[in-house]
């Protein structure tokens, strides 16, 4: 059989849906690891705990820790903090409240690919756990996670790694399905947008041209300007895969982008979990995988 990968879209609080799908893969189907894991933005945090073998501990983040105004809320502006406080997510939640074990990510048998967007060029840069820890102090990986989730306007900061500034990787590669380590795998692709998503990016482009061209770095501006266009291209590629061997899981309706109420997050998580449980092709794939010679790798704790 082909190697197996998970590719999970981000999308701020829509990442709760992707978390629900991965929770079903881990808890319901017993898929404890894959060969390659990648995604963008909000889903990078979820995948970090999955790759580290800490998924049960990491579940606290979506189910408990992100349901607070300290992380997301307009009141943060009055306290001179970002609307979406990624620093709180990394420095308090990931480092302290639910400690992510970087040694486990370093030693993981799963190749973990994290896309970032270069501030100067607007182009994608991929970091992975196999090569990163060979050349960097392990604590710097927290900055990779911070950059991966650094939404330009809601967070409003960039992150320095190796002397280069980066921000949210979803602006250059929202779904890394064509990465060389992913392309020829059996892909489990998790969308957080429905198939009837409205791509009205020309109006969005006009708004940005008027409001932000002179106020943000040129690479960020170009990436923001082209994000929906880039995403639509990747989205169309995923839609074309439907009916083939790849497993594609997606919500039926559009989910809120910046709502972290307990009710809404629980609803999104449950929806992702149930969609994965009911997915016919996924069920058949898991059955076949459990009969394969590498079943012990995928399903043993």
C-alpha positions as CSV (number, residue, x, y, z in Angstrom):
1,X,0.0,0.0,0.0
2,X,1.0,3.6,-0.4
3,X,2.2,5.6,2.5
4,X,-0.6,7.5,4.3
5,X,-0.8,11.3,4.8
6,X,-3.1,13.7,6.6
7,X,-3.5,17.2,5.0
8,X,-5.6,19.5,7.1
9,X,-6.8,23.0,6.1
10,X,-6.7,25.7,8.8
11,X,-9.0,28.7,8.8
12,X,-8.8,30.2,12.3
13,X,-11.7,28.8,14.4
14,X,-12.8,26.6,11.5
15,X,-9.9,24.5,12.6
16,X,-12.2,23.0,15.2
17,X,-13.8,21.0,12.4
18,X,-10.4,19.6,11.3
19,X,-9.7,18.8,14.9
20,X,-13.0,16.8,15.1
21,X,-12.0,14.8,12.0
22,X,-8.5,14.0,13.4
23,X,-10.1,13.1,16.8
24,X,-12.3,10.5,14.9
25,X,-9.2,9.2,13.1
26,X,-7.3,8.8,16.4
27,X,-10.0,7.8,18.8
28,X,-12.8,6.1,16.7
29,X,-10.7,4.4,14.0
30,X,-7.5,4.0,16.1
31,X,-5.2,5.6,13.5
32,X,-2.5,6.6,15.9
33,X,0.1,7.8,13.3
34,X,0.6,8.3,9.6
35,X,3.6,8.6,7.4
36,X,3.2,12.3,6.6
37,X,1.2,15.1,8.3
38,X,0.8,18.6,7.0
39,X,-1.7,21.4,6.7
40,X,-1.9,25.1,7.4
41,X,-2.7,27.7,10.0
42,X,-4.9,26.5,12.9
43,X,-4.5,22.8,12.0
44,X,-0.8,22.9,12.5
45,X,-1.3,23.1,16.3
46,X,-3.6,20.1,16.2
47,X,-1.2,18.1,14.0
48,X,1.7,18.9,16.3
49,X,0.2,17.0,19.2
50,X,-0.9,14.2,16.8
51,X,2.7,13.8,15.5
52,X,4.1,13.9,19.0
53,X,1.8,11.1,20.1
54,X,0.2,13.5,22.6
55,X,-3.2,13.8,20.9
56,X,-5.2,13.0,24.0
57,X,-3.4,15.7,26.0
58,X,-3.7,18.1,23.1
59,X,-7.5,17.6,22.9
60,X,-7.7,20.0,25.9
61,X,-6.8,22.9,23.6
62,X,-9.8,22.9,21.3
63,X,-12.2,21.5,23.9
64,X,-11.2,23.8,26.8
65,X,-8.4,26.3,26.3
66,X,-9.5,28.2,23.2
67,X,-12.9,29.0,24.5
68,X,-11.8,32.2,26.2
69,X,-11.7,35.9,25.4
70,X,-8.0,36.1,26.3
71,X,-7.3,34.2,23.1
72,X,-9.9,35.7,20.8
73,X,-12.0,38.9,21.2
74,X,-12.2,42.5,20.2
75,X,-11.6,43.5,23.8
76,X,-8.0,42.5,23.2
77,X,-7.6,45.7,21.2
78,X,-8.3,47.8,24.3
79,X,-5.5,46.0,26.1
80,X,-3.2,46.5,23.2
81,X,-3.2,42.8,22.3
82,X,-4.0,41.2,18.9
83,X,-7.6,40.2,18.3
84,X,-6.4,36.7,17.7
85,X,-3.6,36.3,20.3
86,X,-1.3,33.7,18.9
87,X,1.3,34.6,21.5
88,X,-1.1,33.5,24.2
89,X,-1.8,30.3,22.3
90,X,2.0,29.4,21.9
91,X,3.6,30.9,25.1
92,X,0.8,30.0,27.5
93,X,-1.3,27.2,26.1
94,X,1.2,25.1,24.1
95,X,4.3,25.8,26.2
96,X,2.7,25.8,29.7
97,X,-0.9,24.6,30.1
98,X,-0.7,21.7,27.6
99,X,3.1,21.3,27.2
100,X,4.0,20.1,23.7
101,X,7.0,17.7,23.9
102,X,9.4,18.8,21.1
103,X,11.6,15.8,21.6
104,X,8.7,13.6,20.7
105,X,8.2,15.6,17.5
106,X,11.9,15.4,16.7
107,X,11.9,11.6,17.2
108,X,8.5,11.0,15.6
109,X,8.3,8.5,12.7
110,X,5.8,10.8,11.1
111,X,7.2,13.4,8.7
112,X,5.7,16.7,9.8
113,X,5.7,19.4,7.1
114,X,4.9,23.0,8.1
115,X,4.3,25.7,5.4
116,X,5.2,29.3,6.2
117,X,4.9,32.4,4.0
118,X,8.0,34.6,3.4
119,X,7.2,38.2,4.3
120,X,9.5,39.7,1.7
121,X,8.6,37.4,-1.3
122,X,5.2,36.1,-0.4
123,X,6.4,32.6,-1.4
124,X,6.1,29.4,0.6
125,X,8.8,28.0,2.8
126,X,8.4,24.4,4.1
127,X,10.0,23.3,7.4
128,X,9.9,19.7,8.5
129,X,10.7,17.9,11.7
130,X,13.3,15.6,10.1
131,X,15.6,18.4,8.9
132,X,14.7,21.2,11.3
133,X,16.0,19.7,14.5
134,X,19.3,18.8,12.8
135,X,20.2,22.5,12.3
136,X,18.3,24.4,15.0
137,X,17.9,24.4,18.7
138,X,14.7,22.6,19.4
139,X,13.0,25.5,21.2
140,X,13.0,27.4,17.9
141,X,10.3,25.0,16.6
142,X,7.8,27.0,18.8
143,X,8.6,29.9,16.5
144,X,7.7,27.8,13.5
145,X,4.4,27.0,15.1
146,X,3.9,30.7,15.9
147,X,4.6,31.8,12.3
148,X,2.4,29.1,10.9
149,X,-0.6,30.6,12.7
150,X,0.4,34.3,12.3
151,X,-2.7,35.7,10.5
152,X,-1.7,39.1,9.1
153,X,-4.6,41.3,10.4
154,X,-6.1,39.4,13.3
155,X,-2.6,38.8,14.8
156,X,-0.8,41.6,13.1
157,X,2.8,40.3,13.6
158,X,5.4,38.4,11.7
159,X,7.9,35.9,13.1
160,X,11.7,35.8,12.6
161,X,13.3,32.5,11.9
162,X,16.9,32.2,10.6
163,X,16.9,36.0,10.0
164,X,13.9,35.8,7.7
165,X,10.4,37.0,8.6
166,X,7.4,34.7,8.1
167,X,3.7,34.6,8.6
168,X,0.7,32.2,8.2
169,X,1.5,29.5,5.6
170,X,-2.1,29.3,4.4
171,X,-1.4,32.5,2.3
172,X,1.0,30.6,0.1
173,X,0.0,27.0,0.4
174,X,-3.3,26.4,2.2
175,X,-3.4,22.7,1.4
176,X,0.1,21.2,0.6
177,X,-1.3,18.2,-1.4
178,X,1.4,18.6,-4.0
179,X,4.4,18.6,-1.7
180,X,6.9,16.0,-2.9
181,X,6.5,13.9,0.3
182,X,2.7,14.1,0.1
183,X,1.8,13.9,-3.6
184,X,2.2,10.1,-4.0
185,X,0.7,9.1,-0.7
186,X,-2.8,7.9,0.2
187,X,-4.1,11.3,1.2
188,X,-6.7,12.0,3.9
189,X,-7.6,15.6,3.0
190,X,-9.6,17.6,5.5
191,X,-11.3,20.8,4.3
192,X,-12.8,23.3,6.7
193,X,-14.8,25.0,3.9
194,X,-17.8,23.4,2.1
195,X,-17.6,22.6,-1.6
196,X,-20.0,25.5,-2.4
197,X,-17.7,28.1,-0.8
198,X,-18.1,31.5,-2.4
199,X,-14.9,32.7,-4.0
200,X,-15.6,36.4,-4.6
201,X,-12.0,37.4,-4.6
202,X,-12.2,40.3,-7.1
203,X,-14.2,42.4,-4.7
204,X,-11.8,41.4,-1.9
205,X,-8.8,42.4,-4.1
206,X,-10.3,45.9,-4.8
207,X,-10.8,46.4,-1.0
208,X,-7.3,45.5,-0.2
209,X,-5.8,47.6,-3.0
210,X,-7.6,50.6,-1.5
211,X,-7.0,49.9,2.2
212,X,-3.7,48.1,2.8
213,X,-1.2,48.5,-0.1
214,X,0.9,51.2,1.7
215,X,0.3,49.9,5.2
216,X,1.8,46.4,5.3
217,X,5.0,44.8,3.9
218,X,4.9,44.2,0.2
219,X,5.2,40.5,0.4
220,X,2.4,40.3,2.9
221,X,0.2,42.5,0.8
222,X,0.8,40.4,-2.3
223,X,0.1,37.2,-0.4
224,X,-3.1,38.6,1.1
225,X,-4.1,39.9,-2.3
226,X,-3.6,36.5,-3.9
227,X,-4.8,34.3,-1.1
228,X,-8.3,33.6,-2.4
229,X,-7.0,33.1,-5.9
230,X,-4.3,30.7,-4.6
231,X,-6.8,28.9,-2.4
232,X,-9.3,28.6,-5.2
233,X,-6.7,26.9,-7.4
234,X,-5.8,24.4,-4.7
235,X,-9.5,24.0,-3.7
236,X,-10.4,23.1,-7.3
237,X,-7.6,20.6,-7.4
238,X,-9.0,18.9,-4.4
239,X,-12.5,18.9,-5.8
240,X,-11.1,17.2,-8.9
241,X,-9.8,14.4,-6.7
242,X,-13.3,13.5,-5.5
243,X,-14.2,10.0,-6.8
244,X,-10.6,8.9,-6.9
245,X,-8.5,7.1,-4.3
246,X,-7.9,10.1,-2.0
247,X,-10.3,10.6,1.0
248,X,-11.7,14.0,1.2
249,X,-13.7,15.1,4.2
250,X,-15.5,18.5,4.3
251,X,-18.3,20.3,6.2
252,X,-21.7,20.7,4.4
253,X,-22.1,24.3,5.5
254,X,-19.8,27.2,6.0
255,X,-18.4,27.5,9.5
256,X,-17.7,30.7,11.5
257,X,-14.2,32.0,11.0
258,X,-13.7,34.0,14.3
259,X,-16.2,32.6,16.8
260,X,-14.8,30.7,19.7
261,X,-17.9,30.3,21.9
262,X,-18.2,27.0,23.7
263,X,-21.4,26.2,21.8
264,X,-19.9,26.8,18.4
265,X,-16.6,25.1,18.9
266,X,-18.4,22.0,20.3
267,X,-20.7,22.0,17.3
268,X,-17.8,22.2,14.8
269,X,-15.8,19.5,16.6
270,X,-18.8,17.2,16.7
271,X,-19.6,17.8,13.1
272,X,-16.0,16.9,12.0
273,X,-16.1,13.8,14.2
274,X,-19.4,12.6,12.8
275,X,-18.5,13.4,9.2
276,X,-15.4,11.2,9.6
277,X,-17.4,8.4,11.3
278,X,-19.9,8.3,8.5
279,X,-17.4,8.6,5.6
280,X,-17.8,5.4,3.6
281,X,-14.5,5.5,1.7
282,X,-12.6,6.2,4.9
283,X,-14.2,3.2,6.6
284,X,-13.2,0.9,3.7
285,X,-9.7,2.4,3.7
286,X,-9.2,1.8,7.5
287,X,-10.4,-1.8,7.1
288,X,-7.8,-2.4,4.4
289,X,-5.1,-0.6,6.3
290,X,-5.7,-2.9,9.3
291,X,-5.1,-5.9,7.1
292,X,-1.9,-4.5,5.7
293,X,1.7,-5.5,6.7
294,X,2.2,-2.1,8.3
295,X,-1.0,-2.2,10.4
296,X,1.1,-2.2,13.6
297,X,2.8,1.1,12.6
298,X,-0.5,2.8,12.0
299,X,-2.7,1.4,14.8
300,X,-0.5,0.4,17.8
301,X,0.0,2.9,20.6
